[in-house]
């Protein structure tokens, strides 16, 4: 049995109790921490109460009581566009598949689902969420550095300002910590 990692929390939204139990069990065996809801309303409450950032993926059935999985997908996109969502449909529901992809679903799955397929797609979705969130964090860090740079440049003597050049890149883009260079005036 895999060790369950709370950093890899997945929300499953499925009204069919047997399908829900299978997916919960399958993802727990794959090492995911699982929360579940049997309606869009309950899923929204979980995401709001626990915070979008606590989840790495949402797996939602299309046909749910009251609202559809696409309604949930739209709401998630407004709250956290980085959170990967996988929509589960019945076989042959091409229009639902197209609609989910147009709304930004990471992927879709047709029922019945298998353990291996579920594990693979949710692992990919979790990786996608983490990559997007890291990129957003890196960009925010660059914006903060730019503000700091402007403050520091205001303190650099005017005579040295034309000899100073600063470059910022996220760590994962340059493959190292940082590079500092000084060019002597000629």
N, C-alpha and C positions, 0 to 999 in steps of 0.2 A: 504494500500500500504506500502511495506517495505521501510525502510530508505536505500538509496543507499550508500554503503560504498566504497570509492575510494581505500581503501586498498585491496579490493577484485575485482581487475580489470581482466576481461576476454576478450580475443580476439576471436571473432567468424569469421570464414572464410567460406563463403557460397556464391555461385554465383546466386542461385535462390532467387530473391528478396522477394517473399512471405515467403519462409522458413526462410530467414535471419530476416525478421521483426518479425516473430513469436518467434524465439529464442531470439532476442534482448528484446522483450517485456517480455517474460517469465523470463529471467534472471534478468531483471530490477525489476520486481515484487518480485523476490526472494532476492533482496537486493544487487545485483552485479552491479558494474559499468562496462559498456560494450563499447568496441571498436569493429568496424567491418571492414571487408575487403571482396571484392568480387573476389580477385585473390591472388595467392601465392606471386606475386611480391609486391602487396600492403601490404600484411601481413608482409613480410620481412621488408618493409620500416617502418611500424608502430613499430615493435619490435626493430629495429635498432635505430630509432629516439627517442622512449620513453624509451628504455632499457628493457631488458628481466626481470630485477628485479621488474619492475612496474606491472607485470602481475602474476596472480596466476594460470591461466589455459588458454589453447588454445583449442577451439572447432573447428575442421576443417572438411569440407566435403571432401570426397575422390576425387570425380570428379569435377575438376575445370578447367577453361580455361587455356591452356598452360602447366601447371604443375599440379601434383596431390597433395593431402593432404599428401601422404607419402614423397614427395619431401620436403614439408615444415617440416614434422616431422624430417627428417634426418638433415635438416639445424638447427632446434631448438636444437636437441641433441648436435650438435657441439658448439652452442653458449651458451646454458644453460641446461645441462642435468637434472637439478632439476625442470624445468618447466613442469608440467603435461600437456599432450596433449591427447585429446579425438578425435578419428576419427569417422565420421559418414559415413555409407555406405548404399547402397540400400539393400533390403532383398536378402538373398541368395548369397552374395558375400564373400564366405568363404575364398578364397585365399587372398582377400584384408584384411580381419580381421586378418588372420594369419600373413601376412606381417607387418601390423601395430603393432601387439604385439611383433613380433621379433625385430622391430626397436625401441621398448621402449615406445609405446603408453601406457598411463595409463589405458585406457579402450576404448571400441568402442561402438557405438550405431547404431542400425538399424533404417532406416526411415520407417515409420513416427515416430517422437519422440513426447512424451507427456510432458506437463509441469512438472509433478511430477518426471518423469524419468530424465529429463534434470536437474532439480534442485538438485536431489539427486546425480547424477554423477558429476556435476560441484562442488557441495559442497565437495564431497569426493576428487576430484582432487585438489581443492584449499587447503584442509587440508594436502594432501600428499606433495604438493609443499612447504607449510610452514614448515612441519616437516623436510623435506630434507634440506631446507635452514637453519633451526635452527641447525641441526646436523653439516652441513658444517661450520657454524659460530662457533659452540662450538669447533670443531676440530681445527679451525684456532686459536681460543683463547688459546687452550692447547699448540699449537706450540709456540705461543708468550710467554706463561708462562714458557715453557721449556727453551727458550732462556734467559728469565729473571732469572730463577733458576740457569742456568749455570753462569751467570754474578754474582749473589749473592753468589753462592758457592765459587767463586774465591776469595771473600772477607772474608769468614769464616776462622778463624784460623785453621790450620792443626790439632791441638789437638781436635777440636770439630767436624771435618768433619765426623768421624766415628760414632758420636752420633746424627747426623742429618739425618732425613729421611723425604722426601717430597712426598706427593701423590696428583695427580691432577685428578679430574673427573668433567665432565660437571654438572652444577647445577641440570638439570633434571634427571641425573642418581643417584644423592645422596639424593635428596629431602631436601636439606638445603643449607645454604649459604656457610659455610666452617667449618672446624674443625682444631683446632690448639692444638697440644699436645707437652709437653716438658718432657723428661725423664732425671732425674738427674743421673749423673755418679755414679757408685757403688763403 
